[in-house]
Amino acid sequence: MFDNLGSGLGGADAVRMLRATRYSRHLLLIEFLLTRVPDDPEPLRDLLERSRSAAPDRFAAVIRAPMVGGWAAIAGRGAARRNPDPRTLAHLAAIALVAAAAAEIDGSVSIPVDHGVAMLPGLGAVVADGLDQVEAMTSQGRISVVVDGARVDVPADPVAGSAAWLPLRKLDAGSVRLDLEDLHPYRHGHHAPPAGRLGPAEVERWRTLVAESWQLLTDLLPDRAAELSAGLSSLVPLIDKGRGSALSASLRDVFGACGLTRPTSPDELAVTLVHEFQHSKLSALLELKQLTDPSDDGRYFAPWRTDPRPLAGLLQGVYAFVGVADTWRALRGTVADAELRFAKSRLQVERGLTAVEQSGALTADGVRFAAALRRTVDAMLAEPVPAETARAAEQALARIRSAWELENQGIH
């Protein structure tokens, strides 16, 4: 699996393995955070443990969710500094309640209210304006929340909305079903703020775009689609500040999700999903294997940006752009400029990988990983492209290099 992942395409089994390691990580963080909750942790611990014992697979599906990872990282950093935020820690009760409902274990908890809603992760949110917390309970798999003395029952089909219930939107596209996270209080951390609650028309735009993009992936990149089906589960819409191009980002603690502004076309979304999932895969792998020497303080040229990058950041970029180049390769003949974009991205990957190989700061595992990447990149470079396209790609890379040298004189 390590060698497969090193090639840039690990396969669905490798993705499931990485997802399992993230589940384990989330459990460890939750165990740590239970020691930091201000009240007696035993009722929460008991509810979680009874749920895990009753239905391990359904419990795992709740706990390994990307937003649980995002929350656990935020809460864990605060707790490690011995300055935990009680409201952040209180979100664990909502996670435990949803896990109990999934396992059909009865229980009751107090859950926090954030910006007027009480979040039930993976399901949706109950409107609770003006409150700090609400009481919630689960019985025979159904959740109810008490708001100002009134009982709000989460619908049996949670995608059905009402004045009191805001469902988590689901984007169905064949073999993948994605959560459109526009409510979760711990969906932030990207280089653009998360968008607020999307209107119905905007949700439909996302739904159409995802369906068309997924058709491209399944038709032209079935192996990539299989990986995404096994590991991608959430999209976080970001605020579009009108910069003229789509933005996207992944967080190292959040496996299987990415933040992005809505792309302008299905092909752009296909490239974005592959790009960001490459980052998710490598971030998860880096918790199992050390690929670069952490003491290396060198700064390197990344052929897709003009700021100097540390070696670990350069390797992340190379790995992501292997996926980008592979996607543009597959889109040739379908998208007008795919040939040029393939030529540019494969050249960027080759130059970036060469810098990684020549850094002298790879571990033994890192050398093996880079060698697997090199085999993939060499195969890409062997694919013929028109001479004019190859020249245009070289010229584009030269312009980026010149800009980098101008901004970073003295760094090689």
N, C-alpha and C positions, 0 to 999 in steps of 0.2 A: 504493500500500500504506500509505503514511503516513496519508493521509486516511481510508482504511478502518479502520486501527487507531484513529485518533482518534475514530471513531464509537462505539467500544467493542466493535465486532465486526469484526475484521480479515479473517477468512476463513482457510481452510486454507493457501492459498498464502503469505499473510503469516506465518503461524505457522511454516511450513517455512523461510521466509527467516530468521526470528529464530533458529530452531534451527540453521541453517547458520552464523550469526554466532557462536553459542555454541561450535560445533565449532572455528571459527577461533580463538576466544579460548582454548579449552582447549589447542590446539596451541601457541599463543604461550606460555602458562604452563608447559607441559611443557618447551618449549625452554629457558625461563628456569631451570626447576628442574633440568634436566640439568647446568647449570653449577654447581649447588650440591651435588650428591650427593658424599659424602665419598670414594667410590672412583672408579675410572676410569669415566667415563660412556659411553665409546664402545661397549661391548657392548650396553648398553641402547638407545642411540641407533640402533645397527645393527639390532637386533631390531625396533624400532619402524618404522624406515624400510623394511626389507625387507617388513614386514607391510603397510605403506601402499602400497607399489609393487605387491605381489601382488594385493591385493583392496581397493581404495580404499573401496568402499561398506561392506564388512563391518568394515574398520578404523574408518571414521567412526562406525558404529553403536556401537562400543565406546567410543570416545574422547568422543563428544558426550553420553554418558549423564549424568544429573543428578548422581549420586554422584561422578563424576569431577570435575565442576565444584565440588562441595562440598569434596572433598579438595584440589583444585588451589588453591582460594582460601585454605584453612587453611595449606597448605604454603607458598604464595606469600607470605602475610603474614609468616610466620616467617622465610623466606629474605630478604625485603626488609629485615627488621630485623637481618639478619646474625646471626640466632640460630635457624637451622633445626633442627628436631627430626629426628635421623637416622632414627627409626622412622617418622615421617610421610613423609619422603622415600623411604624404602624401599618404601612402598606402590606407587610407580611401577613397580617390578619386577612386581608382581602385575597391574597394568593392562597392561603390555607383554606378559606371558605370555598373558593372555586375548585380547588383540588378535592375537597370533601364532597362537593356536589357531584363531581365527575365520578368519584368512587361510590356514590350513593351512601355516604356516611353522614349521619345527622350531627349538627353542631351549631353553635351561635358565637358570634364575635362582634366587636365594635370595629368599624372600618372608617378610615379618614375621608373627609370631604376636601377636594382640591378644586379650586376655581368653580365651586358650585355643583360639582358632580362627585358621586362616590363610585370609584372605578372598580369594576369586577373584571380583572384582566382576562383577555381572551373571549369575553362575552359582550361587554358594553359598559354603560354607566347609568346610574340612577340620578336624576336631577334632585339636588338637595340644597337649593340656594339658602345662604345665610347660616348654614350649620357647619360645625367643625368636625363632627363625626355622627354616624348613624349606627343603629343596631341592625344586624343582618343575621339570618339563620338559613339553614338548609335542611330539608326534610325529604327523604326519598328522591334525592337528586334535584329537587326544585329549590330555588333561592328566593327568599323574600327579604325586603328591606323596609324598615319603619322610618318614615320621614314625617316629622311633625305629627306623630300619632297615627298617620295613615299608612297602611300596608301597601307596598308596591311589589307585585309578584313579577319576577323575571319571566317573560313569555317562554312557553315550552320550545318555541322556535325563536331563539333570541334575536334573529335578524329583523323581526317585526318590531317597528318602532312605535312610540306613543309620546304623549306630552311628558310623561314621567320617565320614560325609558329610551335611552339613546343607544342603539345597537352598534356593535363593531361591524363595519362594512366588510363584506367578503367579495373578493374578485375571483370568480371562477373562470378558468381557461383550460379546459381539457384535463390534463393530468396534474395540474397545479391549482391550489386554492390559496390565495394570499389575503392576509389581513391588511386592511388599509387603516393604519394607526393614526387617527386624527384626534384621539381623546386621551391616550395614556399619559399620565403626568410625568413619566420617566422616559419619554421618547426623545429627549433633547440630547445635545452634545455634538451635533454636526457643525460644519462651518457656516451654516445658515440656520436661523431659528425654525422650529417646526410650524407648519401651518395649523390654523385652528380648525374647527369643525367645518368640513366641506359641505357645500350645498348639493342637492340631488343632481343638478345638471353637471357639476364638476365630477361627481362620483361616476356618472355615466361616461364622461370623457375618459376617465381612468380605466373604467371597465372595458370600453371599446379598444383603447390603446393596448392594454394588457392582452386581450384576446388576440388582436392582430399580431402583436409581437410574439406571443407564444406560438402562433401558427408558423411564423418564420423559423423559430428555434426548433420546433419539432420536425419541420420539413427539411431544414438545411443543416442543423447541428443537433441531431438526436442524442448524441452522447452528452453534450452540454445540457440539453433539456432534461435528461435523466438525472444529472447531478443537481440541477436546480429543483427538480421535483422532490428529490430526497432531502434537500436542506434549506431551500429558501421558503420562508413562510410569512414575512411581513414587509410592507413598504411604508415608509414614513414620509408623507408629503412635506416638503419644505417650502418656505415662503419664497416666491419668485420675485426678485428685486429688479427684474427687467434688464439684466445685463446682456441679453442677446444670445445667451447660450444656456443650456440646461446645466444644473449643478447636481452632483451626487457625492455621497460619502458613506463610508462604513466605519463602525466603531469596533475596536478590538475586543471589547467585552460583550458584543452583541452578535452572536452567530446566527446567520440566517435572516438578516434584515438589512436594509439599506435605506438611507435618507436620500431623497431626490426631489427636485422640481419636476413638474410634468414635462417629459420630453415632447418634441414637436412631431415625431414620427415613430412608427413601429420599429424601424431598423435602429434608430437611436436608442430606444428603450431596450432592444435586444442586446446591443453592445453594452449598455449601462448595467443591465442585470448580470451579464457574464463578468464584466470588469469588477463590479463590487463583490460578487460572490467569490472571485479569486482572492480578494483581500480577506474575506471571511474565512476561507479555507486556510490560508497561510497563517492568519492570526491564531486560529485554533491549533494548527500544527506547531507553532512556535511555543506553545505551552507544553509540548511534549518533547521537542527537539531544539537544542541551541544550535543555530546555523551560523551565526556570526560572533566574533570575539567582542564581548561587551566593553572591553577596555579600548577598542579602536576609536580614536578620536578624529579620524580622517573625514574629509568632506568631499563629495564626489559630484560629478556632472550627471544629472538625470536628463536624458534627451527629450523630455516632455515638459520641462519647466526651467526657469532661470535662476532659482535659488539653490545653493549648495545643499546636498543631502547627506545625512549619515548613511553608513553602509546598510544598516537594517532597513532604512527608508528606501534606499535605492533598490534593494532586493524586493521589497514589497511592490515597488513600481514595475520592476521587470516582470514579476509574476503576474501582476494584473494585466500588463500590456501584452503578455503572451496570449491571454484570453481575448483581448481586444483584436489583436492581429488575426487570431484564428477566426473570430466572428466576421471581420471584414473579408477575410479570404472566402468564407462560405457565402457571403452576400454578393460576391461578384456575379454579374449577370442579372441580378435582381435590383440592386441599387446603383444609381448612375455613377457615383464617385467612389464606389467600394474598392475598385482596383487601385486607385491612388491611395486611398486610406490604408489598404492592406500594405502597399509598398512602403508607405511612411512608417506605419506602426511596427512592421517587422524590422526595419532598419533601426528604429529607436530601441527596440528590444535587444538587438544584436550589440549595439554600442553600449547600452547599459549593462548587459550581461558580461561583456568583455571587461568593463571596469570592475564588476564584482569578482570575476575570476582573477584579475590581476591585483586585487587589493591586498593579498597576503593576510587577510584577517578572517578567513572562513575557518570554521571548525571542520573536523573530519566529516561530520554529517553535512555541513555546508558545502564542502567540496563535492560530495556525492550528489547532493541536491542540484548544485549548479551544473554538474555533468549531465544529469537527466534533462535539465532545461536546455543545455547546449544541443543535445540531439534533436529536440523539438525545433529549436531556432534554426539549426542548419537545414532541417527538412523544409522549413518555410522559405529560407533563402534560396533553396534549389528550385523553387517553383518559378517558372518563367513569367515575366511581366513585360509589357512593351518597353522598348528602350527609352522612349520619351517619358514614360511614367517613372522609370527607375531614376532618370536624371532629375525629374521634379522632386522625387523623394530625397535624393542626395542634397539638392539645393535647399529644401526645407530644413533638413537637419543642420546644414551649414549655417543657416540663419539663426537657428536656435543656439548653436554653439557660439557663434559670434556675440550674440546678446548675452549669453552666460559669461563669456570671458570679459566682456565690457563691465558687467556688474560685479564680477568676482575676481578681480585681478590678483594674482599671486596664489590662487588655488588651482590645482591641477587634478 
